[in-house]
Amino acid sequence: MTEVIKFIPNMNPDNLTEEHNFFIRESKYLPVSTPSPCPIQPIHRHPFYEFIFVTKGTGTMMIDFKAHVMQKGSLYLLSPSQIHLPLVTGEFHCYLLRFDLSVFSEKTFFENLSIFHFDAIVVEESRYALFETLLATIHEEFYTDKQLRQHTLSNLLKLLLINVQRLLPDVVNAPLETSYFSSLNQLMERNNYKITNPSEYAHKLHIPIKVLNSVVKEYTGLTCGDYIRSKTIIEAKRLLSYTNMTASEVCAQLGFVDTAYFSRFFKRETGLSPLGYRKTTL
C-alpha cells in the first residue's frame, strides 16, 4: 500500500485531523520577557507526534517536568501524551514537524522505531548537515505543488525517522525488543497511565513477564514495575499541574482505589503530597 500524506491547507499546526495528518514549518522566536503567571489550563494533548530540531538558540526545553539543555543540534521527539515548554534565552530557530500514524499505511514501520521513547537527542556536528538538509527538503516539498508530492513526502519522512533511529545505541535497535517496548508504551497510553500490574501488560502482549522485564530493563534501566510507576507519576503531575481535578479525582483517574494510598505513593515518589505538589506549580 502507498502512504497518504493529507496536507494541512493553512498555517495552523494544531489542525491535524484524520483529513490533515502532516505539517512542517520553520519557526523563529525571540525570547520573551519574564513570563507572567498563567491560570491552570485544561490539559492539552496533541493527537500527533512532534519533532523539533533546533538550528539556533540556547535555553531549556521542559518535557514532562524534566529540563533538557537546548542548543544547536538538539532534537526533541514528543509523543501525543507529552507536555513541553521551551524556555529560550536567546534567538531561537527550529524546524517543527508534526504527524499522526495515519501517515503510515504499514503499522510495522512505526512499531520498529523506538525514537519517540527518547525525549531528547543531540545530533553531533558530523551528522547535523544531514538532518538540516533533510528537513529543509521536506519543508520545500511541503510548500510546493510538484508532481508526486505525497509520495516524495512519505519517503522523506521515513528517511528522516530512520536516520534518527540510527543515532540510538545498538541495544535499542533490535526489532523484536523495539516492537515489545513500543507496544507496551502504546498500551500504557491507551490505559491513561493507570497504575497496573506488569503481568497484565505481559498478558496483553502475549509474552512472559520475564521477557517484558528484560526488554524494559534494556531500554530504561528500570524494572517493568518501576517503569510503569514512573509513567503513572508523570501523568499525576500533568493532571495536578494542568487541570483543576481534585486529588481524589486524580486518584480515581489513575486507578487507585484509596486516596490515602495514592497520597502516600505520590509522596514516596516525589517528596511532596499531591496538593503540596500542586502549590509548587501555581
N, C-alpha and C positions, 0 to 999 in steps of 0.2 A: 504494500500500500504506500501511497505518497502522503507525506506530511502536509498539512494545510496550515499556512500562516494566514490568519484573518486580521487584516490591517485596521489599526485604530485610525479613524478619519480625522481626528483633531489632536490637539496637544495636551489633552487631559490624560495623564498616565494612570489615573485611578479608574479609568473607564473600561478596564479589562473585564470582558464577559465571555460567554461562550461564542459570541459573534466577533469579539475583538480580543485576541489572546496573545498579542505580541506588541511590544513597544520598545523603542530605544530613543534616547536623546543625549546630547552633550550638554552638561549643565555647568554653570559657573555661578559661584556665590561669593559675596563679600561677607566678612564676619559681622555678626550682629552685636550691637552694644549689649551691656548687661541685660539679659532677658528678665522680663517681669514675671512673677509667679502666675501660673495659669490654673484655673479651676480643674478639678478632676473631670476628665472627659470619658465618655463610654469607650470601652476598649475597642480599638480599631484593628481589624485583622485583614490584611490584603489577601485576596483569593489567588495569589500568584507567587511565583518565585522572583527574587530580585537579585540583581548582580550589579555591584557598584565597583568601578575601577578608578582609582584616584590617579590623575595625571599631574596634579599640582595641589599643594596645600599641606598644612600641618594642623594638628589638633587631636581630638579624641573621638572615636566612634563608640557610642554606648549601644551594646546589643544585649538585650535581656539582662540589664543591670550590671554588665561586665564591660570594663573600659578596654578599648583596643587603641593603641597608638596609631595615629593617621599620618601617612607620609606618601610621597610619590611611589607608586607601585603597590599600594595597599589594595587588596581585593576582598570585598565583603560579599558573602554568599548567604542570602537570607531566605528562610522558608516561610510559608504563609503564616505560621503562628507567631513569628518573632516580632518584637518591637525594637526599634532602633532610633537613635538620635545622634546626628553629627554635631559635634561642638568644635567649630573651627576657630583657629587663632590667626589666620591669615587668608589671603585669597585662595579660593578652593575651586578646582576644576575636576570634573569626573565624567565618565560615561555611566549612564543609568540604563539598565536593560531589565525589562520585566516580561515574564511569560507564564502561561499556565500549561498543565500537562497535556491539554488537548492539541498542543503543537505537535506532539509525537504520536504517530499512528501505532507504533510498536512500543508497548509498555516496557519491554525488556531493555530498551536503550537506557531509559532513565533509571531503571532498577539497578543497572550495572554501574551507576555513578554514585560515589559516596561524598561528593564535594559539598553538598548542602548540609552535611553534618559537621562541617568545619566553618565556624563563623567568619574567620579572617585568615588570609594568607598574604604574605608579602612576596611579590614577584621580583625576583632578582634582576639586576641590570641586564644580565645576559639574555633574559627572556622578555624583558619589558617591551622591546620594539615589536616582537611578535604579537603580543596582546593588544598593544596600541593600534597596530596595523589592522588586525582582525576586527576590532571594534569600529575603527574608522570606516572599514569596508562595509560592515553591516549597517552602520549609520547612513552611509551614502546610498546603499542599495534600498534601504527602507524609505528614503525620501525621494526616490526617483520612480519612474514608471517604465522600467525596461522590460523586455521580454523575459519570461520565465523567472520573474522576480520571486515568486513564492518558493520555487524550488531552490533558488540561489540562497535565500534567507534561511530556509530549513537546513541546508547543507552547511552554511557558515555558522549557524548556531550550534549544530552538532560538533563542528570542528573546534569551536571555541570551548565548549564544555569538555571535550576530550583532552584538549591541551591543559585545562585546569586540573583534570583528573591526573594527568601525568606529573603534576607538581607534587602530588601527595606521596608519602612513603610507600614502599612496595607492600608493606603489611596490610594497607587498606585498599589495595588494588586487586585482591583475589576475588574473582567474580562471584563465587558462591557465598563467601562470607559477606561481601558487599550487599548481595541480594537479601540475605537474612537481616543484616543490620538496617538496611533501608526499610524492609518490611516491618521490622519492629517499630521503627520511628513512625511509620505511617499508621500502625495500629494504635500507638500511644496518642497520636494527634486525633485520630477519629474517636478515641475514648476520652478526649478532652483532658488528657494527662491525669486521670483519676489514679489514686493510689491503688495498685493492682499487684497481686502476687505474680512473680515472674513465670511460674508454672502455667498460668492462664495464657500468657503470650506464647510460651513454648508450644502449648497445645494447639493454639490457633495457627501457628507456623508449621505444625506437624514435624517438629524436631525435638529431640531430648533436651531437657533443661540444661544438662551438662554442655551440650553443643552451644546453646544460646549464651550461657555464661562465658564460655570460651571466646565466642565472637565479640561480645560486648567488651570483655577484658582486653582483647587485641586492639579495639578501636579507641577505648576511653581510659583504660587502666582501672576501671571500676567493675565490681560485680554487677550482674544484671539488676539485682535488687537496689543497689546503691544508685545505679544509673536512673532507674525508674523514679526513685525518691527525689533525685536531683531535678528531674523534669517536673515533678509534682510541685516542688518548692518554687521553681521558676514561674509556673502557672499561678501559684498562690500569690506570688509577688505582683504579677501582672494584674490579677483581679483586685488586689488590695490597692494598687497604685493607680489603676486606670478605670475603675468602676466605683460605684457607690454601694456595692454589695457589703452587707454586714459580715462579720467573722463567721457567724452561724451559716449564712448563705454560701460563703466561700467553702466552708467545711462540707456542706452537703453537695456542692458542685463538684468537689474533688473526691467524693466517695467515702468520706469519713462519717461514721455513724454517731460519733461522740465529739461534741465541740471541745470539751476539756482535753481529750486526747489529741485532737488537731492542734490545739494551742501548745501542748507540750511538744508535739512533733515539730511544729514550726519554730519554737524557741530553741529546741535542741539543734536544729539545722542552721539557724540564723543568729541566735543570741538574743532575739527580741520576740516579744509576743506579737500576734498579728496586728493588734491595734497599735502597739508601740512602733511596729514597722511602718504602718500607715502614716503615723505622725511624722516620721522622718522624710516622707515623700511629699508632704504638703508645702 
